[in-house]
């Protein structure tokens, strides 16, 4: 079976500093190949020298050349559309096309109407009732792509219910398959003295946030909750690990990130927090391994990779009741859930965990066990292989 996995192209494969969808495409292509599927990840490049096939860590990546769009309204959307149209030109000979982002997926669904198409919905805003006008446009585009697809991958049951209701998608075409995590890479007990020294974490209980520092991630809620706790728990240190800019490739902190850094400077002891900016994946796994708890304070989430990476690292998690978070955290088993937007409820959940070391150790063990059993990439790849075969039965005959 020949399968193409499309990312947005906006973050190069393999991703090194963030990019949940790109990590999904990269890891899935690796593990599908281990199952005998001829999977290739499709990426774009602006450079002639990068065009062609690249084998990286067991993943086969095909880079296609596209023209760079420098100055245009919504240039990121246009760039993704151009990538999808360009990729469509080389996908005719493949059995299944698996798209993962709205605009590249829309381009492929429009151009290749007779191909077997799978679409994974990673958009965290489908379960939300009140969204900006631009999100209504995205929903029109993504909804059309899903209705034209042979199969839709919902990352959890919350997402499935939302897209059935709001995108008018036939529920018989939807398969619930979560994201996966590399349980060999993210694991407990990784030697991390270098990272502890770099960020001043020796002898501290680390409260960790991982993700782009944006309003949607609710980082201000975490800062306010942390401010309530630091007077009672002097050994705490808040680590905010993730890009400070609004978009990949930008260096300047966003206005929101600047407001948060100013708030922290005025309201928290200087040695009680750090904004690391974007970190590489080796640093990230060491931070998870060092952390006492990982907090995700988002207003909207589809399926947060952060939570399962933390769990694989044996780190208990606390998240808001936003979107797919409630499908990942087993309350009282792997962590706790707080009311979205309520920083005082977040504070109470953090305080409860900080006050019970024995419970924290039990949660840590549970986290690792759940990650291995439920979210290993081996298990996820096998589920998706079965989805591909269900919509393209001729590939089963040809391989038998």
PELIN-V136316 format. One record per residue. RES is the residue in one small letter. D_FIRST is the distance of its C-alpha to the first C-alpha in Angstrom with 1 decimal. Layout:
res->RES d_first->D_FIRST
res->RES d_first->D_FIRST
This chain:
res->x d_first->0.0
res->x d_first->3.8
res->x d_first->6.4
res->x d_first->10.1
res->x d_first->12.8
res->x d_first->16.2
res->x d_first->19.5
res->x d_first->23.0
res->x d_first->23.5
res->x d_first->27.0
res->x d_first->26.7
res->x d_first->25.2
res->x d_first->22.3
res->x d_first->22.8
res->x d_first->25.7
res->x d_first->28.8
res->x d_first->31.3
res->x d_first->29.9
res->x d_first->27.0
res->x d_first->25.4
res->x d_first->22.6
res->x d_first->21.9
res->x d_first->22.0
res->x d_first->19.5
res->x d_first->17.0
res->x d_first->17.8
res->x d_first->17.8
res->x d_first->14.6
res->x d_first->12.7
res->x d_first->14.6
res->x d_first->14.0
res->x d_first->10.3
res->x d_first->10.2
res->x d_first->12.7
res->x d_first->10.5
res->x d_first->8.1
res->x d_first->5.5
res->x d_first->5.8
res->x d_first->8.0
res->x d_first->11.0
res->x d_first->14.2
res->x d_first->16.2
res->x d_first->20.0
res->x d_first->23.0
res->x d_first->26.0
res->x d_first->29.4
res->x d_first->29.9
res->x d_first->29.1
res->x d_first->28.9
res->x d_first->26.0
res->x d_first->23.7
res->x d_first->20.5
res->x d_first->18.1
res->x d_first->19.6
res->x d_first->18.5
res->x d_first->20.4
res->x d_first->20.6
res->x d_first->17.1
res->x d_first->15.7
res->x d_first->14.5
res->x d_first->16.6
res->x d_first->16.9
res->x d_first->20.4
res->x d_first->21.6
res->x d_first->25.3
res->x d_first->27.1
res->x d_first->30.8
res->x d_first->32.6
res->x d_first->34.5
res->x d_first->37.6
res->x d_first->40.0
res->x d_first->39.0
res->x d_first->39.3
res->x d_first->36.2
res->x d_first->34.8
res->x d_first->32.0
res->x d_first->30.8
res->x d_first->31.1
res->x d_first->29.3
res->x d_first->26.3
res->x d_first->26.4
res->x d_first->26.7
res->x d_first->23.7
res->x d_first->21.5
res->x d_first->22.9
res->x d_first->22.3
res->x d_first->18.7
res->x d_first->18.1
res->x d_first->19.2
res->x d_first->16.2
res->x d_first->13.4
res->x d_first->13.6
res->x d_first->10.9
res->x d_first->8.1
res->x d_first->6.4
res->x d_first->8.0
res->x d_first->11.1
res->x d_first->12.8
res->x d_first->16.4
res->x d_first->19.1
res->x d_first->22.5
res->x d_first->24.7
res->x d_first->25.4
res->x d_first->22.2
res->x d_first->20.5
res->x d_first->23.2
res->x d_first->22.9
res->x d_first->19.2
res->x d_first->20.0
res->x d_first->22.9
res->x d_first->21.5
res->x d_first->18.2
res->x d_first->19.3
res->x d_first->17.0
res->x d_first->13.6
res->x d_first->11.9
res->x d_first->13.7
res->x d_first->14.1
res->x d_first->17.4
res->x d_first->18.8
res->x d_first->22.6
res->x d_first->24.4
res->x d_first->27.6
res->x d_first->30.4
res->x d_first->32.9
res->x d_first->31.5
res->x d_first->33.6
res->x d_first->36.7
res->x d_first->39.3
res->x d_first->41.2
res->x d_first->39.3
res->x d_first->40.3
res->x d_first->40.1
res->x d_first->37.3
res->x d_first->35.1
res->x d_first->35.8
res->x d_first->34.3
res->x d_first->31.2
res->x d_first->31.0
res->x d_first->31.2
res->x d_first->28.4
res->x d_first->26.1
res->x d_first->27.0
res->x d_first->26.2
res->x d_first->22.7
res->x d_first->22.1
res->x d_first->23.6
res->x d_first->21.2
res->x d_first->18.1
res->x d_first->16.1
res->x d_first->16.3
res->x d_first->18.6
res->x d_first->18.7
res->x d_first->22.4
res->x d_first->23.3
res->x d_first->26.1
res->x d_first->28.2
res->x d_first->30.7
res->x d_first->28.1
res->x d_first->26.8
res->x d_first->30.3
res->x d_first->31.1
res->x d_first->28.3
res->x d_first->28.9
res->x d_first->32.6
res->x d_first->32.7
res->x d_first->29.6
res->x d_first->29.9
res->x d_first->26.3
res->x d_first->25.5
res->x d_first->25.3
res->x d_first->23.0
res->x d_first->20.2
res->x d_first->20.9
res->x d_first->19.4
res->x d_first->21.6
res->x d_first->19.8
res->x d_first->22.1
res->x d_first->21.8
res->x d_first->21.6
res->x d_first->23.9
res->x d_first->23.9
res->x d_first->26.4
res->x d_first->27.0
res->x d_first->28.1
res->x d_first->30.0
res->x d_first->32.4
res->x d_first->36.1
res->x d_first->38.8
res->x d_first->37.5
res->x d_first->40.5
res->x d_first->41.4
res->x d_first->45.0
res->x d_first->44.3
res->x d_first->42.9
res->x d_first->45.7
res->x d_first->48.3
res->x d_first->46.8
res->x d_first->46.9
res->x d_first->50.0
res->x d_first->48.3
res->x d_first->50.4
res->x d_first->52.0
res->x d_first->50.5
res->x d_first->48.5
res->x d_first->45.6
res->x d_first->44.5
res->x d_first->41.3
res->x d_first->39.7
res->x d_first->36.4
res->x d_first->35.1
res->x d_first->36.3
res->x d_first->40.0
res->x d_first->40.1
res->x d_first->42.0
res->x d_first->39.0
res->x d_first->38.6
res->x d_first->42.2
res->x d_first->43.3
res->x d_first->46.9
res->x d_first->46.8
res->x d_first->46.0
res->x d_first->48.8
res->x d_first->51.3
res->x d_first->50.3
res->x d_first->50.6
res->x d_first->54.0
res->x d_first->55.2
res->x d_first->54.2
res->x d_first->55.2
res->x d_first->58.9
res->x d_first->58.4
res->x d_first->55.7
res->x d_first->56.7
res->x d_first->54.1
res->x d_first->51.2
res->x d_first->49.3
res->x d_first->46.9
res->x d_first->44.0
res->x d_first->42.3
res->x d_first->39.3
res->x d_first->37.4
res->x d_first->37.8
res->x d_first->41.1
res->x d_first->40.1
res->x d_first->38.6
res->x d_first->35.6
res->x d_first->33.5
res->x d_first->35.3
res->x d_first->38.8
res->x d_first->41.4
res->x d_first->44.3
res->x d_first->44.5
res->x d_first->44.2
res->x d_first->47.5
res->x d_first->46.2
res->x d_first->45.5
res->x d_first->49.0
res->x d_first->50.6
res->x d_first->49.0
res->x d_first->50.1
res->x d_first->53.6
res->x d_first->53.7
res->x d_first->52.8
res->x d_first->55.4
res->x d_first->58.1
res->x d_first->57.3
res->x d_first->55.8
res->x d_first->57.2
res->x d_first->55.9
res->x d_first->54.5
res->x d_first->52.7
res->x d_first->49.7
res->x d_first->47.5
res->x d_first->45.1
res->x d_first->42.8
res->x d_first->40.8
res->x d_first->37.2
res->x d_first->36.4
res->x d_first->33.7
res->x d_first->31.3
res->x d_first->33.4
res->x d_first->36.5
res->x d_first->34.7
res->x d_first->33.7
res->x d_first->37.3
res->x d_first->38.7
res->x d_first->36.8
res->x d_first->38.0
res->x d_first->41.6
res->x d_first->41.6
res->x d_first->43.7
res->x d_first->41.8
res->x d_first->39.2
res->x d_first->40.1
res->x d_first->38.0
res->x d_first->40.5
res->x d_first->38.3
res->x d_first->39.2
res->x d_first->35.6
res->x d_first->32.2
res->x d_first->28.7
res->x d_first->27.5
res->x d_first->29.5
res->x d_first->27.7
res->x d_first->31.2
res->x d_first->32.0
res->x d_first->29.3
res->x d_first->29.8
res->x d_first->33.5
res->x d_first->32.9
res->x d_first->30.8
res->x d_first->33.8
res->x d_first->36.2
res->x d_first->37.7
res->x d_first->38.9
res->x d_first->38.1
res->x d_first->40.1
res->x d_first->38.6
res->x d_first->39.8
res->x d_first->38.9
res->x d_first->36.8
res->x d_first->33.5
res->x d_first->30.9
res->x d_first->33.4
res->x d_first->34.8
res->x d_first->31.4
res->x d_first->31.1
res->x d_first->34.7
res->x d_first->36.1
res->x d_first->39.8
res->x d_first->42.0
res->x d_first->39.2
res->x d_first->37.2
res->x d_first->39.6
res->x d_first->41.4
res->x d_first->40.9
res->x d_first->43.7
res->x d_first->44.5
res->x d_first->42.9
res->x d_first->45.5
res->x d_first->48.0
res->x d_first->48.8
res->x d_first->51.6
res->x d_first->49.2
res->x d_first->46.9
res->x d_first->50.0
res->x d_first->50.8
res->x d_first->47.3
res->x d_first->47.5
res->x d_first->51.1
res->x d_first->50.2
res->x d_first->47.6
res->x d_first->49.9
res->x d_first->52.7
res->x d_first->50.9
res->x d_first->49.6
res->x d_first->48.9
res->x d_first->46.7
res->x d_first->44.8
res->x d_first->44.1
res->x d_first->42.8
res->x d_first->40.5
res->x d_first->39.2
res->x d_first->38.2
res->x d_first->36.6
res->x d_first->34.6
res->x d_first->33.0
res->x d_first->32.2
res->x d_first->30.7
res->x d_first->28.5
res->x d_first->27.2
res->x d_first->26.6
res->x d_first->25.3
res->x d_first->23.8
res->x d_first->22.2
res->x d_first->18.9
res->x d_first->17.5
res->x d_first->18.4
res->x d_first->17.2
res->x d_first->13.7
res->x d_first->13.4
res->x d_first->14.8
res->x d_first->12.4
res->x d_first->9.3
res->x d_first->11.3
res->x d_first->12.1
res->x d_first->8.7
res->x d_first->8.4
res->x d_first->12.0
res->x d_first->11.8
res->x d_first->9.0
res->x d_first->10.1
res->x d_first->9.2
res->x d_first->5.6
res->x d_first->7.8
res->x d_first->10.2
res->x d_first->8.3
res->x d_first->7.5
res->x d_first->11.1
